[in-house]
Amino acid sequence: MQRRHLLLALPGLLALPDLARADAPIKLRDLYNKDLSFSDLALSLQGSRISVAGFMAPPLKAESVFFVLTKKPMAVCPFCEPGMPWPDDILAVYARRVVEVIPFNVPITVTGLLELGDAVDPELGFYSKVRLADASYQRA
């Protein structure tokens, strides 16, 4: 009888690694295909609350609810300097409250509602294709 219970429980046990990963932050690269279109994962999660790991880029403006999450630490604003290549691994973040700046080299995890599609911030003029809204963040 114990063998029967084991066989019945086996599918659930095999799913445990997937359940453990469900809470793991998504990587920025997983939101895009190689041609920079949205991945199936991103499309399936649109409108859902997700977590993404990365680094806070230097803010564009003080006392703002907006910041940019980058894949790797960047000591200077990656899109403010002329001649700097535009990074394809960034995410616009709209926090719930005014952002408390975290040093650029400290890893963070951001959780928010995934929004996809072209948008321009009316205050900053920042263009984004993918955003997290109603977001919170913490040191990783």
N, C-alpha and C positions, 0 to 999 in steps of 0.2 A: 504494500500500500504506500510506503514512503516513496518508492520509485515513481508511482503514478503522480504523487504530489509534486515531485521534482520535475517531471515531464510537463505538468500543467504550468508550473511556475517558470520554466525555462524561457519562454518568449519575453516575459516581464523582466527577467534578469538580464537578458541580452539587450534590452532597451535602456538599462540603467546608464551606460556611458552617454547615450544621447540626452537623457534627462539631465545629467550632470552638466553637459555642455550648453543646455538651453539657457542657463543663467550667465554663461561666459560672455564677455563683451565681443561684439562683432568687430572684425578688422575693417578698416576703411576700404581696403582693396576688394573685400567681398561684396561691396555695394555696386561695383561696376564690372562689366565685361571688358575684354581686351580692347574693344573698339570704343570704350568709354560710354556705351549705352548702359542703362541700369540692368543689373543682374536679376535673375529670377528670384533670388533671395530678397533683394531690395524691393522688387515689385510685390512680392508676397507679404512683406512687412510694412508696406506703406500704410500710414495711419496708426500703426502699432507703437507701443512704447518699447524702445530698444536701448541697449547700452553699447557704447563704442569707446574703445581705449585709444589714447593718443596723448598729445601735448598741447597746451594752450599757447597759441601764437601771441606775440606782443599785441596788446589791444590797439584798435584803430582810434578809439576815443575813450577818454576817462568817463567814469560814472555812466557806463552803458550796460545794457542787459545782453549785449551781443559780443561774441568772440568767435574765433576760428580755431577749430581743432585740427591739428596736423598729425601726420603719421610719425614724423621724427622731430626732435627738438629744433627750433629755429630761433636764433637770437635776435634776428631782425624780422620785421614784417615781410613775409614772402611775396606779397603782392603790392607793396608800397614803393619799392625802389625801382626806378627805370632800369631796364636791361636785365632784371632778374627773371629767370624762367618761371612761368606760371605753373604752380604745382598741381598735379592732377589727383592728389591724395589729401584733400582738405574737406572740411565739413563746417558749414555755418551753424552756429549754435545760438539760440535765443533762450536765455535763462529766465527763470521765474522772477529773479530779483537782480539788482545791480551786481555785476560781476566783481568778486574779490580776486584780484590777479594772483595767479600762481606762477612761480618762476618757470621760464620756458623749458627747463630741462627736467622738470618733475612730472612723471607720468600721472595722468588722471583718467578717470572713467566718467563719461557723460551719459546720462539717461534722459531720454525725451521722446517725443512723438516724431516719427520719421515722416518727413514731407519730401516729395519728389516733384521735379518740374522747375522750369525757369521762374525765377523771382528776383526782384530788385528791391533792396531795402529802401524804403522811402526817405529815411533820415540820413543814411550813410552812402546810399547809391551803390552798395555792395551787391554784386550779381552772384547768385548761387543756383546750382542745379539740384542740390540736396541739402536738407536742413534738419536739425532737431529743434523742435519747438517745446515750450513749457518744460524746459530742461533744468536738471540739477546736475551737479558734478562734485567729485571728491577725488582726493589723492588716491592713486591706485595702491 
